[in-house]
């Protein structure tokens, strides 16, 4: 049994973070309000495929671009739809410690089982400032944290030394690394060798198979919103040490990258979900949804690769 924000639950962090934890989109309607029916459909889609956790309000979830009210609605709706079957991890990837602490408290109060926190941004920060930021978030809430390294968005890398220092705290569950730097990922794996329960998850979709075969624990792929069963099959093949099958599935993942050919990746990902009947394809402003031609092209790709979610 695990502990879900003070509740007794059937999942454990060990199992949850050794599987597929998709970074969910935040389905919005034309008015920018959360589409709760789409949330329920999305959670059913990914859990039905065998995913082991739900990450909300990351990049795919537009967490840094939503209002506090929208963020709260996302956490509440996903926690309700999850119904304690798997943990809900809520991103608090905001540029400064004060906003991140407020977001973490909100998420924990509304049912998140962990927060996901990385480097502050806008201003440059060093490793000591990153540690103070993350430690302040942990101190503010009763739930654990997963670290998140995504320097292409924060413009500040979480170094091996900073992560190793933070990993001395048992409330730091592990790290999601989306930097796309495989050498750095392997250094995070070295931390795991010294602390075996420290989980190292890959978020860069081009490195999924290689990361698992090198000893990575789990996956946090944006395309898991669209093709969760494919991601789960990759994790299963890696668990069996089937490198050939992992390579085949990685090639199929790469073929799905064609979804992103119509400009900014986020409206494309939301359009792909809409093609499955999940949400409207509306991104948070200032981004715009795809036009009819782009949506039709993406729908054709989705039909080739992804079965529609069960209703």
N, C-alpha and C positions, 0 to 999 in steps of 0.2 A: 504494500500500500504506500501511496505517496501522501504528501501534504500539500493541499492546494489552498494557499492563503488562509491557513487555519482550518481547512476542511479535510476530512478523511476522504480520500479518493482512490480509485482503482489503479491509476497509472503511477509510474515512478519516473523520476528524472533520468535515471540510468537508461531506461528503455526509450523514453520519449526523445532524448537527444541523440540516440543512436539510430534514428530513422530519418524520415522526411518531415520537415517542419516548414510548410510553404509560407512565404511572406504574402499574406492575403491582400488583394486589392480592397479598397474601401468603396463599395458601390454607392454612387450618388445619383439622385434624380436631377431633373432639369433645374430645380430650385436650389441645388446644392445640399439637400437634406439626405441623410442616410436612407438607403433603400433596404429596409429590414427584411423584406421578403427575399431580396437578392442575397443578403447575408446568410439567411437560413439555407438557401439553395447552394451557395458556395461552400459553406461548412459541410453540408451533406455530400457534396461532390468530392471534396478532398478526403474526408474521413471515410467515405465509402470505398475509396481507392486504397486505404490502408495507411494514410499519413498518421504520424504519431504526436503531432503538436500543431499549434496554430500561432503564427507570429503576425501580429497586427501593428499597424502604424509605423512600418518601416518605409523604405523607399517606394515599394509597390503599393503600400497603404497610404502614401502621401502624408505621413504623420507630421512632417515639418511644415506642411502647407495648409493643414486643417486648423480650424478654430478649436479652442478648448472644448466648446460644446460639441462640435463634431467628433473630436477625439473621444470624448466620454461616451457618446452614443455608439461609436464603433466598439469600444471595449465591452460595454454593457450588452450589446446585441450579440457579439461573438461569444462571450461567456455564456449567455443564455442558450445559444444554439449548440455550443459544445457540451453543455449539460454534464460537466465533470468527466467526460469520456477521455479527454486529453487535456494537457495544460494549455493555457492561453498566455503567451508572452507578449507584452506590450512595449513597443518602442517609445523611448523618450529621447529621441535624437534631436534635441533642441540646442540652440547655439550657446547657451550659457547655463550656469549651475542653477540659478533661481528658477527659470522656466522649466528646466528638466526635473527639479525636485517637485514643483507643483504638479507637473504631468505625471510623475511617478506616484505621488500620493493619490491623485485622481484615479489612476489605473488600478492601483491596489484596492482602493475603496469600492471600485465597480466590478471587481471579480478577477483581475489579472493574477496569475499565479507567479509571474516573474516579470521583471522589467528588462529591457534591452537598451544598453547605454554605451556610447562611444565617446570620442573626443569632442570637446567644445569646438566651435568654429566661428567664422567671421574674422576674429583676430587670431593671429598665430599663437600657439601655446606649446610649452615644452612638456616633457614627460611628467614632471612634478605637478604641473597644473592639471594635466589629465587625471592623475591619481586623485588629487583633491576633489575634482569634479565627480568622478565615479564614486569615491568614498562618501561624498556628501549625499548622493542619491541613495546609496545603500543604507546610510544611517537614517534616512528619512522614512523608510518603508519597512514593513515586516517581511517582505518577500525577497527572494534571491534575485541575482542579476546575471544576464548573459552579456558578455562584452561584444562589441560590434566594431570591426575594423573596416572602414569604407572611405579611404582617403580621397577618392575621386569626388566625394560629396562634402566631407568635413575639411579637406585640404590639410589635414594633420593626421599622420600615421600613428597608430598605436604600435610602438616598438616592442620587440621581443622582451627587452628589459622591463618596460612598463607593465606589460601583460604578466610577466613572471612575478613581479612584485605584487600585483593585484591578486594573482592566483594563490597567494598565501592565505587569503581569506576564503574559508570554505563556502561562504555565501556566493562567491563568484563561481557560477556553474561551469563556465567555459567561454568559448569565443566563436562567433560567426565571423569568418574572414571573407570579404568580398573584394579584396584589393586586386586580385588577379596576379599576384606575385607568388609563384609556387615555392620559391626559395624561402620567402618569409613564412608561408604556410608550414613548411617543414620545420622551421624553428619553433612555431607554436606546437607542433607535434612533440618536439623535444621537451616542452613543459609537461605534456601529458605523460611522458615516460617517468618523470619525477613525481607527478601527482596523477595516478591512474584514473581518478574520477573526474578529472578536468576534461571536458568535452570540446573537441575541435570540429567545427562544422564548416562546410564549404558553401559559399553563396555565389561564386562565379561559375556560370553554367558551362564555360569551356573547360573547366578543370574538375568537373564532378567525378568522373570515373578515376582519373589519376589520383585524386585526393583520397577516395575510398580505398583504393588498392595500396596506397602508401600508409594507411592506418588511420585516416580520418574517420570520425564517428558518424556523421550524418550530413544531410543536405538541406539547404535553405534556398531553393531555386524559384525564381519568379515564374518560370514556366510551369511550376507545380500548380498554379491556379488553373491552367488550361489542360495539362496532361499529367495529373498527379499519379496515375497508374504507371506511366512510363518511368517516373522518378523512383517510385517504390520498387519497380522491377530492377532498376539499376542498383539500388541498395541491396536487394536480395542477391543479385548476381555477384556483387562484390563480397558479400558475406560468405558465399561459396567459393571465393577465390577464382571465379570464372572470368579471366581477363579477356578472353575472346568475346564473350557475351557482353561484358562491360563496354568493350570497344564498339560493338555493334549498336548498343543502345546510345552510347555517346554520339555516334554518327546520326542517329535519329533525332537526338536533342539538337544537334547542330543544324539539321534540316529545318527545324522549327524556328530558327533564327530569322527565316524569311518573313516571319510576322513583323519584324521590326524595320522593314524597308520603306515604310511610309512616313519617315520623319521621326519625331520624338517617340521613344520606346513606350512611354507610359500610356498615351492614348491608344497605341497599337495593342498593348496588352489588355487594356479594358475593352477594346473592340473585339478581341479574340474571346474574352469571357462573354461578351454580349452575344457573339455568334453561337455560344453554347446555351443561350437563354438566361445568362446570369448578368443582371444589371443592364444599364442603358448605354454603357461606353463613355459616360460623361466623366472627364477628369476635373480636378480642382483647378480654379483659375490661377494664373492667366492662361493655362493651356486650353486648347479647344478640342472637341471630339473630332474624330476622322469624318471626312465626307463620305458620300455614298460609294464612290469608286474604291476608296481605301477599305471601307468596311466590307465591300463585296469581295475584294481580293483576299482579305484576311479570312473571311468566312469560308472561302474555297480551300485555303490551307488547313483551317481547322477541320473541315469535313474529311480531308485526306488523312489526318493524323489522329484525331481525337474523337472518341465516342461521346455522344451527348450525355450529360449527367442524368441519372435516374430521377424520376419525379415521384 
